Amino acid sequence: MTTRFFIKAPLASSTHVDLDDAIKTKIALQRLEYYKAPGYGMTPYPDAQLFDAVSDLQRDKGMRTTGEVRPGDDTEKAIRTALDTNSSGASARAENEGKYIWRTRGDSKVRSEHAERDGKVFEWNNPPEGGHPGEAPNCRCRAEDLDANDSICKKSAIDIQRKIIDVETFRIELRSFRENYLNHAQDFTDAESHLLSKITEAAIPDIPDDVSDIRAWLRAALSSAGKLLMLEVIASAWDGRRAARNAMEIARKSYEDSRRRLTDARMELSNLERKHRAKCI
C-alpha cells in the first residue's frame, strides 16, 4: 500500500503550523526513527524535536538541511518514499512490531469508523482497514505508543500536558476578556456621566429606566422646562448610554464565562496531577 503522506501548509519553525500537519509529520518521522517524543508524550503542537527530525532526515538524504517541509517539495516526497520503502522491508517489519492506541481529535469532523477506534489498541504489523492513524486521506488521528509497563503513566502525562496547554490558553483568554470588559465598563460610565450632565443642564427630572418612548417622555419634560431644543441632544445621550450598557453586559458575561473555564481547567489539571502522582511517582 502506498503511504499517503501529504501536508496542507508549510511546516517550519518560522510559520504558523497546521496542527494536523504537525502530528502527521511526527507520526511519519517516528516510524522512520527520526522523531523521538519528549517525556510528556506526543502532542499535535510543533516542537524542537520535530524540526530537528526533519533536518536529520534531510541530511541523511543528501538534501539541504532547512528543517522545513512544504507541500509538494522534495522533503515531503522523501518522507513519503521512505515510508513506502520502510513499510515493505524486513527492517520495517521488525520496527513495526508492537502496538499503539488509536487517538482521534475528538471533534465532529472525525469520521465514524475512526471515532469507533478511538482508545482501542492496534498492532503496527496488522493495520486496520484504511491504514494506521494519519494514513487515510485527510485523517487527523494519531497513534499513541503503547508499552505494557508504562502505558497508563504515559497517557496520564500526555493528558496533563494537554491540560496545561488548556490552562495557559484560558489564562490568556481571560486576560483579554477582562480588559475588554473593563473598557466597556468605562465606556458605560462615560456615557452615563454625559447623559446626567445633559439632564442637569436641561433642569429636568432623571429619566426612568423603564421609559418605552424616550422622545415622547423628553418632549413632555422639556416643554415644561422650556428647553425643547435639547430634545435630540438628550435622546442621543440616552441611546448612547443604553448601547454602552448592553455592550458592557455582553462583555461581562464573556468575562465570567472565561473565568469559569479557567477555574474548571485548573481543577481538572489538579485532579490529573494528583492521580498521576498516586500511580506513577
Rosetta blueprint (number, residue, H / E / L):
1 M L
2 T L
3 T L
4 R L
5 F L
6 F L
7 I L
8 K L
9 A L
10 P L
11 L E
12 A L
13 S L
14 S L
15 T L
16 H L
17 V L
18 D L
19 L H
20 D H
21 D H
22 A H
23 I H
24 K H
25 T H
26 K H
27 I H
28 A H
29 L H
30 Q H
31 R H
32 L L
33 E L
34 Y L
35 Y L
36 K L
37 A L
38 P L
39 G L
40 Y L
41 G L
42 M L
43 T L
44 P L
45 Y L
46 P L
47 D L
48 A H
49 Q H
50 L H
51 F H
52 D H
53 A H
54 V H
55 S H
56 D H
57 L H
58 Q H
59 R H
60 D H
61 K L
62 G L
63 M L
64 R L
65 T L
66 T L
67 G L
68 E L
69 V E
70 R L
71 P L
72 G L
73 D L
74 D H
75 T H
76 E H
77 K H
78 A H
79 I H
80 R H
81 T H
82 A H
83 L H
84 D H
85 T H
86 N H
87 S H
88 S H
89 G L
90 A H
91 S H
92 A H
93 R H
94 A H
95 E H
96 N L
97 E L
98 G L
99 K E
100 Y E
101 I E
102 W E
103 R E
104 T L
105 R L
106 G L
107 D L
108 S L
109 K L
110 V L
111 R L
112 S H
113 E H
114 H H
115 A H
116 E L
117 R L
118 D L
119 G L
120 K L
121 V E
122 F E
123 E E
124 W L
125 N L
126 N E
127 P L
128 P L
129 E L
130 G L
131 G L
132 H L
133 P L
134 G L
135 E L
136 A L
137 P L
138 N L
139 C L
140 R L
141 C L
142 R E
143 A E
144 E E
145 D E
146 L L
147 D L
148 A L
149 N L
150 D L
151 S H
152 I H
153 C H
154 K H
155 K H
156 S H
157 A H
158 I H
159 D H
160 I H
161 Q H
162 R H
163 K H
164 I H
165 I H
166 D H
167 V H
168 E H
169 T H
170 F H
171 R H
172 I H
173 E H
174 L H
175 R H
176 S H
177 F H
178 R H
179 E H
180 N H
181 Y H
182 L H
183 N H
184 H H
185 A H
186 Q H
187 D H
188 F H
189 T H
190 D H
191 A H
192 E H
193 S H
194 H H
195 L H
196 L H
197 S H
198 K H
199 I H
200 T H
201 E H
202 A H
203 A L
204 I L
205 P L
206 D L
207 I L
208 P L
209 D L
210 D L
211 V L
212 S L
213 D L
214 I H
215 R H
216 A H
217 W H
218 L H
219 R H
220 A H
221 A H
222 L H
223 S H
224 S H
225 A H
226 G L
227 K L
228 L H
229 L H
230 M H
231 L H
232 E H
233 V H
234 I H
235 A H
236 S H
237 A H
238 W H
239 D H
240 G H
241 R H
242 R H
243 A H
244 A H
245 R H
246 N H
247 A H
248 M H
249 E H
250 I H
251 A H
252 R H
253 K H
254 S H
255 Y H
256 E H
257 D H
258 S H
259 R H
260 R H
261 R H
262 L H
263 T H
264 D H
265 A H
266 R H
267 M H
268 E H
269 L H
270 S H
271 N H
272 L H
273 E H
274 R H
275 K H
276 H H
277 R H
278 A H
279 K H
280 C H
281 I L
